């Protein structure tokens, strides 16, 4: 599955607070730039990189 931020195949997919899945490095880079929103929906997130959850279903694809 392709990451919507990096457009690369995900090897370490994680879900953020909005339930969207991204490659860990790509979403961590997003947060490191000071962004506190979900890149896809624009929703303000309650928390950022401290609570990224591995998406084992996507990793298995």
Helices and strands as residue ranges (DSSP letters): E 13-15, E 21-23, H 24-32, G 49-51, E 53-54, H 56-59
